[in-house]
Amino acid sequence: PRVYVMSPTLENFIDLFNLMNTSWVPFTRYIFNTVFTSVAGTFGHLFLASLAAYALAKMKFPGRNTMFQIVVLSLMFHPTVNTLSNFIIMSTMGMIDTYLAIIVPALAGTMGLYLMKQFMESSVSDAVLESARLDGASELKTFWVIAMPMVKPAWLTLIVYSFQGLWNSGTSIYIYS
C-alpha cells in the first residue's frame, strides 16, 4: 500500500453529497435533526440543571441531602444501561419518532446537576444572595441576575459536555421517519 495519494481529488465528496441528496432522506435533514436536538437539549438541560442546582445548593428544605445523594447515586449508571427503560417509557408516552424522545431524557441528566450544584456551593456567596434579597430582588431574579453570572465557567463546561453527549448519542432507535 502507498502511504500518500498519487493524484488527490475531491470527487468522492461531491459524489457523497450527490448520493445523499438523491436518497430517501436528504443529508441536510440529518444535519438539521442533529443540530436541533443537540442545541435544544443542551440549553434545556443547562437551564433545568442550573435551577435545580441553585435550589439544592442555596435553599434549605427537608430532604435536600437525600435528593443530592440520589443524584450522586444515579451518576453510577452509564446512559447505555438506561436505553431499554427509556425506550419503553418513550413508547408508552407516544414520543417515539419525535424530537421529544431525544430532548426530554437529555433534560434530566444528573451530571449537569451535580456539576452546577458543586460549583454554586463553592463560588456563589450566601452573603451576596442575601444582600440581593434585602434589596428586594425576587428569588428568580436573584438566581438569574446574581448567581448565574457567577457560574459562567460551569455553564461553559456543561454546554460542551451536554452538546457533545447529544451530538454523539446513538438515538436512531427513537426516530424512524
Contacts in CASP RR format, 6 or more apart in sequence:
PFRMAT RR
TARGET T0000
AUTHOR 0000-0000-0000
METHOD contacts of the structure
MODEL  1
PRVYVMSPTLENFIDLFNLMNTSWVPFTRYIFNTVFTSVAGTFGHLFLAS
LAAYALAKMKFPGRNTMFQIVVLSLMFHPTVNTLSNFIIMSTMGMIDTYL
AIIVPALAGTMGLYLMKQFMESSVSDAVLESARLDGASELKTFWVIAMPM
VKPAWLTLIVYSFQGLWNSGTSIYIYS
17 27 0 8 1.000
20 26 0 8 1.000
20 27 0 8 1.000
21 27 0 8 1.000
21 28 0 8 1.000
33 99 0 8 1.000
33 175 0 8 1.000
34 167 0 8 1.000
36 99 0 8 1.000
37 99 0 8 1.000
37 102 0 8 1.000
37 103 0 8 1.000
37 106 0 8 1.000
37 166 0 8 1.000
37 171 0 8 1.000
38 163 0 8 1.000
38 166 0 8 1.000
38 167 0 8 1.000
39 163 0 8 1.000
40 99 0 8 1.000
40 103 0 8 1.000
41 102 0 8 1.000
41 103 0 8 1.000
41 106 0 8 1.000
41 107 0 8 1.000
41 162 0 8 1.000
41 166 0 8 1.000
42 106 0 8 1.000
42 159 0 8 1.000
42 162 0 8 1.000
42 163 0 8 1.000
42 166 0 8 1.000
44 103 0 8 1.000
44 106 0 8 1.000
44 107 0 8 1.000
45 106 0 8 1.000
45 107 0 8 1.000
45 109 0 8 1.000
45 112 0 8 1.000
45 158 0 8 1.000
45 162 0 8 1.000
46 155 0 8 1.000
46 158 0 8 1.000
46 159 0 8 1.000
46 162 0 8 1.000
48 107 0 8 1.000
48 108 0 8 1.000
49 109 0 8 1.000
49 112 0 8 1.000
49 113 0 8 1.000
49 115 0 8 1.000
49 116 0 8 1.000
49 158 0 8 1.000
50 116 0 8 1.000
50 143 0 8 1.000
50 148 0 8 1.000
50 151 0 8 1.000
50 155 0 8 1.000
51 143 0 8 1.000
52 113 0 8 1.000
52 116 0 8 1.000
52 117 0 8 1.000
53 112 0 8 1.000
53 113 0 8 1.000
53 115 0 8 1.000
53 116 0 8 1.000
53 117 0 8 1.000
53 119 0 8 1.000
53 120 0 8 1.000
54 116 0 8 1.000
54 120 0 8 1.000
54 143 0 8 1.000
54 147 0 8 1.000
55 61 0 8 1.000
56 64 0 8 1.000
56 67 0 8 1.000
56 68 0 8 1.000
56 71 0 8 1.000
56 113 0 8 1.000
56 117 0 8 1.000
57 117 0 8 1.000
57 120 0 8 1.000
57 121 0 8 1.000
57 124 0 8 1.000
58 120 0 8 1.000
58 124 0 8 1.000
58 126 0 8 1.000
58 129 0 8 1.000
58 147 0 8 1.000
68 117 0 8 1.000
71 110 0 8 1.000
71 113 0 8 1.000
71 114 0 8 1.000
71 117 0 8 1.000
72 114 0 8 1.000
74 110 0 8 1.000
75 110 0 8 1.000
75 111 0 8 1.000
75 114 0 8 1.000
79 169 0 8 1.000
82 105 0 8 1.000
83 173 0 8 1.000
86 105 0 8 1.000
87 96 0 8 1.000
87 173 0 8 1.000
87 174 0 8 1.000
90 96 0 8 1.000
90 101 0 8 1.000
90 104 0 8 1.000
90 105 0 8 1.000
90 174 0 8 1.000
95 101 0 8 1.000
95 104 0 8 1.000
95 174 0 8 1.000
96 174 0 8 1.000
96 175 0 8 1.000
96 176 0 8 1.000
97 174 0 8 1.000
97 175 0 8 1.000
97 176 0 8 1.000
97 177 0 8 1.000
98 175 0 8 1.000
99 175 0 8 1.000
101 171 0 8 1.000
101 174 0 8 1.000
101 175 0 8 1.000
102 166 0 8 1.000
102 169 0 8 1.000
102 171 0 8 1.000
102 174 0 8 1.000
102 175 0 8 1.000
106 162 0 8 1.000
106 166 0 8 1.000
111 161 0 8 1.000
112 158 0 8 1.000
112 161 0 8 1.000
112 162 0 8 1.000
115 154 0 8 1.000
115 157 0 8 1.000
115 158 0 8 1.000
115 161 0 8 1.000
116 151 0 8 1.000
116 154 0 8 1.000
116 158 0 8 1.000
119 151 0 8 1.000
119 153 0 8 1.000
119 154 0 8 1.000
120 147 0 8 1.000
120 151 0 8 1.000
120 154 0 8 1.000
123 150 0 8 1.000
123 151 0 8 1.000
124 146 0 8 1.000
124 147 0 8 1.000
124 150 0 8 1.000
124 151 0 8 1.000
128 146 0 8 1.000
128 150 0 8 1.000
129 142 0 8 1.000
129 146 0 8 1.000
129 147 0 8 1.000
132 141 0 8 1.000
132 142 0 8 1.000
132 145 0 8 1.000
132 146 0 8 1.000
133 139 0 8 1.000
133 142 0 8 1.000
137 145 0 8 1.000
137 146 0 8 1.000
148 155 0 8 1.000
END
